[in-house]
């Protein structure tokens, strides 16, 4: 009995928990977006592996503040940039669309950050942005804010059902 318990305890300890793993090296690029072309392929679904890792999502929150995304998106509530905590997504709520928005930019205000921000940091930002509207599991979404922002932490927000919105006419 003691041997079985010791074996089971050892297996559980060795298995660890990917949710809190802090990788030293970035995982391979998400499937579907290759060689920083920023164009999501229609035939494959893009999976952001950072969305399963609490540390990566919290790093995305750090990058969100460090790159001053708050300046336009006002902690996700919207200001001169669109709100990120609601169900309305102009260019799509899937990881590939958000990645493209950050990396390649969008007309009428969103600058392209792909040449200045490393790809793994963009994927962490994508994971955090999706957590802001409750699209990630509460087990990986940040559970508290490091600021005095009075809103609910990402892990306690109700999931929003993304609604598409027609993009504004390009000039």
C-alpha positions as CSV (number, residue, x, y, z in Angstrom):
1,X,0.0,0.0,0.0
2,X,2.8,2.4,0.9
3,X,4.6,1.6,-2.4
4,X,1.5,2.3,-4.4
5,X,0.9,5.6,-2.6
6,X,4.6,6.6,-3.1
7,X,4.4,5.7,-6.8
8,X,1.2,7.6,-7.3
9,X,2.6,10.7,-5.4
10,X,5.8,10.5,-7.6
11,X,3.8,10.3,-10.8
12,X,1.7,13.3,-9.8
13,X,4.7,15.4,-8.8
14,X,6.5,14.5,-12.1
15,X,3.5,15.2,-14.2
16,X,3.4,18.8,-13.1
17,X,1.0,21.3,-14.3
18,X,1.3,22.9,-17.7
19,X,-1.0,25.7,-16.5
20,X,1.9,27.2,-14.5
21,X,4.9,26.1,-16.5
22,X,7.3,29.0,-17.2
23,X,9.0,28.0,-20.5
24,X,12.5,29.4,-21.0
25,X,12.2,28.9,-24.7
26,X,9.1,30.0,-26.7
27,X,6.9,27.2,-28.1
28,X,6.9,26.9,-31.9
29,X,4.8,29.3,-33.8
30,X,1.0,28.7,-33.7
31,X,-0.2,26.5,-36.5
32,X,-1.7,28.3,-39.4
33,X,0.5,31.4,-39.3
34,X,3.9,30.8,-40.8
35,X,7.1,32.9,-41.2
36,X,5.5,36.1,-39.9
37,X,3.4,36.6,-43.0
38,X,0.5,37.6,-40.7
39,X,-2.0,36.2,-43.0
40,X,-4.3,33.7,-41.5
41,X,-5.0,30.8,-43.8
42,X,-8.6,30.0,-44.4
43,X,-8.1,26.2,-44.5
44,X,-6.7,25.8,-41.0
45,X,-7.7,26.9,-37.6
46,X,-5.0,28.7,-35.7
47,X,-4.4,27.5,-32.2
48,X,-2.6,29.7,-29.8
49,X,-0.7,27.4,-27.4
50,X,-0.2,30.3,-24.9
51,X,-3.9,30.3,-24.1
52,X,-3.5,27.1,-22.0
53,X,-0.7,28.6,-19.9
54,X,-1.5,31.0,-17.0
55,X,2.1,32.4,-16.9
56,X,2.0,33.2,-20.6
57,X,-1.4,34.9,-20.3
58,X,-0.1,37.0,-17.3
59,X,2.9,37.9,-19.4
60,X,0.5,39.1,-22.1
61,X,-1.0,41.3,-19.4
62,X,2.4,42.7,-18.6
63,X,3.1,43.3,-22.3
64,X,-0.3,45.0,-22.7
65,X,0.8,47.6,-20.2
66,X,4.4,47.8,-21.2
67,X,3.5,48.5,-24.9
68,X,0.9,51.1,-23.7
69,X,-2.0,49.3,-25.2
70,X,-3.9,51.0,-22.3
71,X,-3.3,54.3,-24.1
72,X,-5.9,53.5,-26.8
73,X,-7.9,50.6,-25.3
74,X,-8.2,52.0,-21.7
75,X,-7.6,48.7,-19.8
76,X,-9.9,46.9,-22.4
77,X,-12.9,49.2,-21.9
78,X,-12.3,51.2,-25.1
79,X,-11.2,54.7,-25.6
80,X,-9.8,55.9,-29.0
81,X,-9.4,52.1,-29.7
82,X,-12.2,49.6,-29.5
83,X,-13.3,47.9,-26.3
84,X,-11.7,44.5,-25.8
85,X,-14.0,43.3,-23.0
86,X,-17.3,43.1,-24.9
87,X,-18.8,40.8,-27.5
88,X,-18.2,43.1,-30.5
89,X,-15.1,42.3,-32.6
90,X,-14.6,44.3,-35.8
91,X,-12.0,42.0,-37.3
92,X,-12.7,38.7,-35.6
93,X,-12.1,37.3,-32.1
94,X,-10.2,34.2,-33.2
95,X,-6.4,34.1,-32.4
96,X,-5.3,34.5,-36.0
97,X,-7.4,37.7,-36.5
98,X,-6.2,39.2,-33.2
99,X,-2.6,38.3,-34.1
100,X,-3.0,40.0,-37.5
101,X,-4.5,43.1,-35.9
102,X,-1.5,43.5,-33.6
103,X,1.2,42.4,-36.1
104,X,0.0,44.0,-39.3
105,X,-2.2,46.7,-37.9
106,X,-5.7,47.8,-39.1
107,X,-6.9,50.9,-41.0
108,X,-8.1,53.9,-39.1
109,X,-5.8,53.7,-36.1
110,X,-4.2,50.4,-35.2
111,X,-0.5,50.6,-36.0
112,X,1.5,47.5,-37.0
113,X,3.7,46.2,-34.3
114,X,5.0,43.1,-36.1
115,X,8.5,44.6,-36.8
116,X,8.9,45.9,-33.3
117,X,7.4,43.2,-31.0
118,X,8.7,39.6,-31.0
119,X,6.3,37.0,-32.3
120,X,6.0,35.1,-29.0
121,X,5.1,38.3,-27.2
122,X,2.4,39.0,-29.8
123,X,1.0,35.5,-29.1
124,X,1.0,36.2,-25.4
125,X,-0.8,39.5,-26.0
126,X,-3.4,37.6,-28.1
127,X,-4.0,35.2,-25.2
128,X,-4.4,38.1,-22.8
129,X,-6.7,40.0,-25.1
130,X,-8.9,37.0,-25.5
131,X,-9.0,36.5,-21.7
132,X,-10.3,40.1,-21.3
133,X,-13.7,39.1,-22.8
134,X,-13.8,35.8,-21.0
135,X,-12.9,33.6,-24.0
136,X,-10.3,31.7,-22.0
137,X,-10.7,29.3,-19.2
138,X,-10.9,30.9,-15.8
139,X,-8.0,28.7,-14.6
140,X,-5.5,30.4,-16.9
141,X,-6.9,34.0,-17.0
142,X,-5.3,36.5,-14.6
143,X,-7.0,36.4,-11.2
144,X,-6.1,39.9,-10.0
145,X,-5.0,43.2,-11.3
146,X,-1.7,44.8,-10.3
147,X,-3.2,48.2,-10.5
148,X,-6.1,50.1,-8.9
149,X,-8.4,49.2,-11.9
150,X,-11.9,48.7,-10.3
151,X,-13.1,46.1,-12.8
152,X,-13.5,42.4,-12.3
153,X,-10.4,40.4,-12.8
154,X,-10.2,38.4,-16.1
155,X,-10.9,35.1,-14.4
156,X,-14.2,36.3,-13.0
157,X,-15.7,37.8,-16.2
158,X,-18.6,36.2,-17.9
159,X,-17.7,34.9,-21.3
160,X,-18.8,37.1,-24.2
161,X,-20.1,35.6,-27.4
162,X,-18.1,37.4,-30.1
163,X,-20.2,39.2,-32.8
164,X,-18.7,40.1,-36.1
165,X,-18.9,43.7,-37.2
166,X,-18.4,44.9,-40.7
167,X,-15.0,46.6,-41.1
168,X,-15.1,50.3,-41.8
169,X,-14.8,51.2,-45.4
170,X,-11.1,51.7,-46.4
171,X,-10.2,55.0,-48.0
